[in-house]
Amino acid sequence: MRHLAIILLIILTNCKSDTKTESQTKNGIDKSVYDMWSNYTASHPEFQTDELPESWYFHNYEDDANRLAELILNSKKQAGSGLYTWYKDANAALPKTGVKHIITDFNGKAKAIIEIRKVDTVPFNQITKEYAELDMGTTIEPLKKWKKAHWDFFATTLEQNGDTPTEDMLIVCEQFKTIWPE
């Protein structure tokens, strides 16, 4: 009888672990991503045949990724910036208007669906205050903050490849709208 109790405990523990893992992720993607897309397409049947959009988070640090996800949820952050050279080096297409993405927190939990509304390629030194406000999610010195944050980030990534940033390096500027908050 004692052995039977131990075996049952092991089976229950294993089932519970498998259930938790299966309910949390599917193919390495958090279940909340699938749930959000399912809820969105249930309310917008015209997208039911569309594939699950890419899911990702902004930034490479947990606090920043979570803060930016909150700004997107509040529709304060409405833009994102990347280096043109990243696309060129990867032989990747530039972002396209109408494309949707599921934005997550650092741990992969779905926070919002965004849709790209506009894409421009602009030299770093020609970024406007208005665009910086959309990207930074603030009206307090947005251009100054944008230039500092992005220069530092771009410089770090460029230097890893032996390159250096320049004032006229091309920036891919994506403007988006939050179309489905959590």
Secondary structure in CASP SS format (residue, H / E / C, confidence):
PFRMAT SS
TARGET T0000
AUTHOR 0000-0000-0000
METHOD secondary structure of the structure
MODEL  1
M C 1.00
R H 1.00
H H 1.00
L H 1.00
A H 1.00
I H 1.00
I H 1.00
L H 1.00
L H 1.00
I H 1.00
I H 1.00
L H 1.00
T H 1.00
N H 1.00
C H 1.00
K H 1.00
S H 1.00
D H 1.00
T H 1.00
K H 1.00
T H 1.00
E H 1.00
S H 1.00
Q H 1.00
T E 1.00
K E 1.00
N C 1.00
G C 1.00
I E 1.00
D E 1.00
K H 1.00
S H 1.00
V H 1.00
Y H 1.00
D H 1.00
M H 1.00
W H 1.00
S H 1.00
N H 1.00
Y H 1.00
T H 1.00
A H 1.00
S H 1.00
H C 1.00
P H 1.00
E H 1.00
F H 1.00
Q C 1.00
T C 1.00
D C 1.00
E C 1.00
L C 1.00
P C 1.00
E C 1.00
S E 1.00
W E 1.00
Y C 1.00
F C 1.00
H C 1.00
N C 1.00
Y C 1.00
E H 1.00
D H 1.00
D H 1.00
A H 1.00
N H 1.00
R H 1.00
L H 1.00
A H 1.00
E H 1.00
L H 1.00
I H 1.00
L H 1.00
N C 1.00
S C 1.00
K C 1.00
K C 1.00
Q C 1.00
A E 1.00
G E 1.00
S E 1.00
G E 1.00
L E 1.00
Y H 1.00
T H 1.00
W H 1.00
Y H 1.00
K H 1.00
D H 1.00
A C 1.00
N C 1.00
A C 1.00
A C 1.00
L C 1.00
P C 1.00
K C 1.00
T C 1.00
G C 1.00
V C 1.00
K E 1.00
H E 1.00
I E 1.00
I E 1.00
T E 1.00
D C 1.00
F C 1.00
N C 1.00
G C 1.00
K C 1.00
A E 1.00
K E 1.00
A E 1.00
I E 1.00
I E 1.00
E E 1.00
I E 1.00
R E 1.00
K E 1.00
V E 1.00
D E 1.00
T E 1.00
V E 1.00
P E 1.00
F H 1.00
N H 1.00
Q H 1.00
I C 1.00
T C 1.00
K H 1.00
E H 1.00
Y H 1.00
A H 1.00
E H 1.00
L H 1.00
D H 1.00
M H 1.00
G C 1.00
T C 1.00
T C 1.00
I C 1.00
E C 1.00
P H 1.00
L H 1.00
K H 1.00
K H 1.00
W H 1.00
K H 1.00
K H 1.00
A H 1.00
H H 1.00
W H 1.00
D H 1.00
F H 1.00
F H 1.00
A H 1.00
T H 1.00
T H 1.00
L H 1.00
E H 1.00
Q H 1.00
N C 1.00
G C 1.00
D C 1.00
T C 1.00
P C 1.00
T C 1.00
E C 1.00
D C 1.00
M C 1.00
L E 1.00
I E 1.00
V E 1.00
C E 1.00
E E 1.00
Q E 1.00
F E 1.00
K E 1.00
T E 1.00
I E 1.00
W E 1.00
P E 1.00
E C 1.00
END
